Amino acid sequence: SQQVVPDDIVILAHSNDYMVPLFAKEKFSIPLFLCVLAPSFVYSLYFFEGVLKSLSDDVNKVREQVGLVPIIDWKQWMNSFDRSFAFWPDWFANDTQIIIPKLEHVGFPSVGHVEQRSLQTEIIEFLKGDIKTVAITHGTSRPFRENYFRLAIEACEKLGFKLLVITPFHEYLPESFPENIYVVDFCPFHELLPLVDLVIHHGGIGTVRESMASGTPQLIIGKGYDRPHNGKIVKNLNVGDWISPNALTAELLHSSVLNLLNSQDVSVSCDKRKSLLIDHKINNSFYDDVVSA
């Protein structure tokens, strides 16, 4: 196997798809590091274990074809990676170590040092003044409901706030807007979020992190992947709120926005988490370990 794979190779596997990397680890004796990007992905290991057990005969036939022995203990095999890394701090979620006891928290990765685009001057000008400002985005994905943006616009219009809508999918937006609403395809969140009073978003782990790093309250309306779980964590930390997509209405949005902006407890919690992330750098030992493995 050393003729096939050099000595200085390691495998970095995403927690959502690491069966093939586990095969490669066994076949070629390559160190395997499991990288978990959000807490909910840890719980998906239960699901994968059940799926693999149901397909055990087929999986073991494939293993036999590549010269690997059959798997008997699926739980032990699924935890046979050399090391595992959680890309969030332990205060964000530490109950996942019940499933992966040796899970190492290396902290949130920050995108600020790699983002090449700066916040547009016209957006900075739009956000100036004493009027409360709310940003709403669904990241780079399409909204799960066609009225996602329309409901947020309706709620914020009633409150008289400025609203910055960030999406490349303009087909989900009204045809025209009043002067207190600005639409843009993209913004660098690490520059934008410190300038707004609240962000409404889909619950992606990157947006969650950037919101906490800026001390900005967040309202999560997320569906699928890790989003609902991230929303529940944000609510438990009291740095924001989470609304189930099935319960989403303009009235509920209106109420949640007001509560978040007027809550002193939320403000204190946001400042606390921001202080923990100021000058935060992901644990460099993670990179050192990868290089030296």
N, C-alpha and C positions, 0 to 999 in steps of 0.2 A: 504493500500500500504506500510505502514511502516513495516509491517510484512514481506513483500517481499524484500524490498530494505533498507539496513541500512541507518542511517542518514548521514554518512560520505562519501557517494558515489556521484561522479559527473560524467557526461558524457563528454568526449572530442571527438568531431565529426570533421572529415575531411570535408572540404567544397564540395568535390565531391560526398559525400554519407552521407547525414544527414537526410533523410526522416524518416528512422526507428528510429534514435535517437530522433527526434522530437516527434514521437509517444510515445516513452518510457518516455520522459520528461512529456508529458501530462498524461499518464496512471499512472505513479508512482510518479509524482511531484519531479523529479530529476533535479537539476540544469544542464543546458546544455551550454557548452562552445564550440563555433565554432572556429576551428583552420584552418587558411588559410595559406597554405605553399608558395604560389606564387601569384602575383597580378592577373594573368589571370584567376585563379579559381573564383575570385569574379565575373567576367563577365559571367561565366558559370551559375550564378544564374538566369539570364534572360532566358537562355535555359531551365533550370529545371522548372522554373515557367510555361513556355509554355507547356512543356511535361505534367506536373501535371494537368494543366487546361484541356488538351485534354483527360486526363484519370480520370477526376474528379469523374465521376459516379462510376467507379471501385474502386478508392481510398476511396471514402466515404462509399462504401459497406464494405470494409475491416475495416474501422474505426468503423462502426456500430457493426461489429462482436466482436470487442474488447472493446466495451462500450464507444466509443468516439463520440462526436457530429460531424455532417458534417462540412466541411470547406466551407465557403462562400467567404472570402477574402483571396486568395492564397498568395498574396504579404505579407500581414500582418502575416499570419501563418508562411511563410518561414523566416520571420525575428523575430520570437518569441523566439530565443535563449536568454539566460540570458546575455551573454557577447560574444564578438567576438575579436579574436586576429590575427593580421597580423604578420607573421614571417619574416618581413623585416623592415628596418628603414624607416621612413617617407620620407627621401630624395630619396630613391630608387623609390618609387611610392606612391603618396598620393591621386591620383584622384579616387581611389577605394572607398573613403569615400562618394562619391556621391551616391553609391549604398548601402553601409552599413555605415550610418552616425556615428555610435558609434564604428567603427572599431579601435581597440587599437594596435598601432605599438609596438611590444615587441623586434624587432630587429632580425637579422639573428642568428639562432642557429649555434654554432661552433662545428665541429667534432674533432678538434685537441685534446681535452682532453679525448675523448673516443676511438680514434684510437690506437690500440695496436701494429700495425706493423710499423716498422721504414723504412726509405728509404734505399734501398739496396746499399751496398758499391760499387758494380760494376757500378751502375747508377751514383753515385756521381763522380766516376773516369771518366766515359764517358763524363759527362757534363763539366769537367774541361777544361780550355783553353780559348782562345780569340775568337773562332768561335761562331757565333750566334747559339742559340739553340732554337728549336721549339718542343713543345710537342703536340701530337694529340691523342685524345681519343674520344670514344663514350660512356663513362661511362660503366655501366654494361649491356647495351642494345646492340642489334645488330644494325649495321648501316642501315639506311633507303635505301641507295643505295649501290650496291655491289662494286662500284668503289670509295667509300668515302675515304678510306685510300690510294688507289692507286693514286688518283688525288692529294692528299696532299703530298704524297711522290714525285710525279713527279714535283710538283711546288717547293718544297724545295730543291730537287736535282739540279734543274737549278740554284738555288741561292747559292749552295755550303754550306748550313747550316747543322748543326747536327740536326737529327730528332729522337725524342724519341716517339715511337709508343706504346700506352698503350691500349691493348684489349685482352680479353680471346678468341676472335673469329678469330683464325689465318687463317681460310679458306677464309677470305676476304683480305688476304695479298699476295703479290708476294711470289714466292717460295724461292727467295734469295735476299739478300740486300748488298749494298756496306758498307764499314766500317763506314761511317758517319751516319748510321741508326741503332738504337738499339730497339729491341722489347721486351716488358715485359707484363705480364698479369695484373699487379696491381702496383700502386704507391700511397702512402699517399700524397694527393695533398697539404696539408698544409705544408709539408716539401719540396715537389718537386717544386712547382710553383715559389717560390722565387729564384730558381736556373736557371730558363729558361727565355728567352727573349720574348716568345709569346706562347700562348696555343690556339690550334684549338679544339673546342669541340662541343657537341650536344646541348648545351643550358640549361642543367639541372640547377635548381636554386642553388644546392649545389656547383657545379663547378663555377658558376657565382660568388657566394659569396667568395669562396676560391681564385679565380683569383683577385678579387678586394682587398681582404685582403692582398695579396702579392704584389699588385701594378703591376701585370702582364697584359699587353694588351691581349685581347682575341678576337678571330674570331669565331663567332657562325654560325654553319650550322645546324639548328635544324628543325625538322619536328614533329608535333603532340604535344599534351599535352600543357604544358606551354612554350615550347621551343622557338617558333617564337616570342612570346610576350616578353620573357626575352631578346632575341636578339635585339629587337627594343629598349628596355629600355637601354641596354648596349650601343647601338649606339648613342642614345640621350644623354647619360651621357658622351659620347666621351671617354669611356674607352675601346672601341673596335669597332668591325664591325659585321654586320650580312649579310649573303648571303642567299637569298631564295634558298631552295634546288632545285627548278626547273631551276634555273639559274646557277647552279654550273658547272664550267669548271676549268681546270687546269690554264688557262690564268687568269681568274678572281681571283682564289686563289693566284696566283703569284702576281698580282697587289695589292690585299688587304694586303697580308703579308708584302710587301715592304712599303706600305703606313703606316701601323701600326708601323713598326719598325723604320721608319724614321720621324714620326710626333712628333714634340716637343709638340704640343697641347695635343696629346694623352698621352704623358709621364707626362705632368703636371696634367692632369685630373686623371690619375691612381694614382699619388702620393697623390692627394687631397682625393680621396676615401679611399686609404690605411690609411691615417692619421685618418680618421673618424672611421676606424675599428680596429685600433691598441688598443690592450688590451680591445677590446669590449667584453662585456659579455651580454648575453640575459637578458632582464629585469627580475630580480629575483622576482619582485612583481607578475609576472604571476604564478610562482610556488607557491608563498605564497597564492595567491588567490585560486588556485586549492585545496591546502591542507586545507584551512580554509573555503571553500565553504560549 
